[in-house]
Amino acid sequence: MAFEIAGRRALITGASSGIGAALATALAEAGATVGLAARRTPRLQGVLDACLVHSPDSRMWSVDLARPQAADDLAEAARSELGGVDLLVNCAGIPKRRHVTRLDPATVEQVMQVNFLAPVRLTLALLPEMVERGEGRIVNVSSVAATLSSPGEAAYDASKAALSVFSEAMAIDLWDSGVKVMVVYPGVVDTELFQIPDNDPLPAAIEPISVDEVVTAVLEGLHDDAVQVYVPGWFAELASGKAGNVEGFLSGAAEFVRTQGRSPS
Ligand SMILES: NC(=O)c1ccc[n+]([C@@H]2O[C@H](COP(=O)([O-])OP(=O)(O)OC[C@H]3O[C@@H](n4cnc5c(N)ncnc54)[C@H](OP(=O)(O)O)[C@@H]3O)[C@@H](O)[C@H]2O)c1
């Protein structure tokens, strides 16, 4: 059954900028009451102000999802201030563009905490109420990096792959419950993600898409009850092509890295 956004309560993490901010604003414009979460309070306030124009009961919470307990606290705040959550959008995430020879375990754990463990914990905290109501939507923002194993991003790729596989297995478990799960696989999107310090530069050949393209695809996916959304859509074919010839895909990726003047090793 198509998901009607108007009148719903949506909780969006990573709502202070980029994809999350644009999605939150679009959901508020479509008539949802939105709850916004991220660390940067002034940025979050700016997004909330834009949402309040359409959706006066919207809220925001400043949370650091690197702190394990934060997801539980956020779920509790959303429960008490929004009255519950019909649509959870796990969008908060951090990049980690760093060659595997320069990765350390603490960095990998930090990326897994924000990109995988926090959305899982938030989901598990809110899921029982959705199941009890027999309705709910969970949208997890993964990345094409999850299925294409982007070079120089092993920790990030793994965190998004974990989120994707968790989401798919959860979708099966919940198939007849009325709670639907959708995984979003954006390619390179023009956001502040590429200005975050302590990351290697993005390969020059990659042309980013706009956040609006991602928002349109997510809204269409919600309408269609899609289980996955690639943006742009042709990445889905690339992912299935890789699955059919992993060795060929990996050697092609190593060649791409060489053409960028970098060494794969
Ligand atoms: N841009 C791309 O090319 C691309 C491609 C594929 C997937 N994605 C995914 O899309 C999602 C949104 O990224 P974006 O591109 O829109 O970049 P962005 O503008 O940097 O957004 C990232 C969001 O995550 C929040 N966040 C980061 N660390 C957090 C923490 N510890 N606690 C709470 N919130 C935190 C940030 O807010 P604060 O800094 O205020 O906390 C921000 O709102 C991410 O999951 C990213 O992995 C992006």
The ligand as a Gaussian input file, in Angstrom:
#p B3LYP/6-31G(d) Opt

LIG

0 1
 N       27.041000      13.019000      -0.526000
 C       27.202000      11.825000      -1.120000
 O       27.819000      11.700000      -2.184000
 C       26.597000      10.594000      -0.514000
 C       26.569000       9.432000      -1.286000
 C       26.029000       8.268000      -0.754000
 C       25.529000       8.279000       0.527000
 N       25.563000       9.426000       1.269000
 C       25.036000       9.362000       2.629000
 O       24.028000      10.332000       2.764000
 C       23.924000      10.695000       4.142000
 C       23.861000      12.194000       4.250000
 O       25.105000      12.730000       3.837000
 P       25.213000      14.096000       3.016000
 O       25.849000      13.781000       1.732000
 O       23.933000      14.812000       3.047000
 O       26.350000      14.859000       3.847000
 P       26.272000      15.941000       5.016000
 O       25.677000      17.200000       4.502000
 O       27.626000      15.982000       5.598000
 O       25.252000      15.295000       6.036000
 C       25.625000      14.387000       7.029000
 C       24.645000      14.540000       8.167000
 O       24.956000      13.597000       9.178000
 C       25.029000      14.271000      10.426000
 N       25.971000      13.631000      11.321000
 C       27.266000      13.305000      11.075000
 N       27.841000      12.791000      12.174000
 C       26.882000      12.795000      13.142000
 C       26.880000      12.409000      14.507000
 N       27.971000      11.938000      15.125000
 N       25.737000      12.573000      15.213000
 C       24.631000      13.068000      14.612000
 N       24.573000      13.452000      13.323000
 C       25.699000      13.322000      12.603000
 C       25.496000      15.684000      10.058000
 O       25.095000      16.622000      11.044000
 P       26.040000      17.308000      12.127000
 O       27.390000      17.485000      11.515000
 O       25.319000      18.596000      12.408000
 O       26.026000      16.367000      13.269000
 C       24.705000      15.921000       8.777000
 O       23.407000      16.376000       9.083000
 C       25.119000      10.056000       4.842000
 O       24.708000       8.875000       5.506000
 C       26.048000       9.714000       3.707000
 O       26.882000       8.622000       4.011000
 C       26.072000      10.574000       0.774000

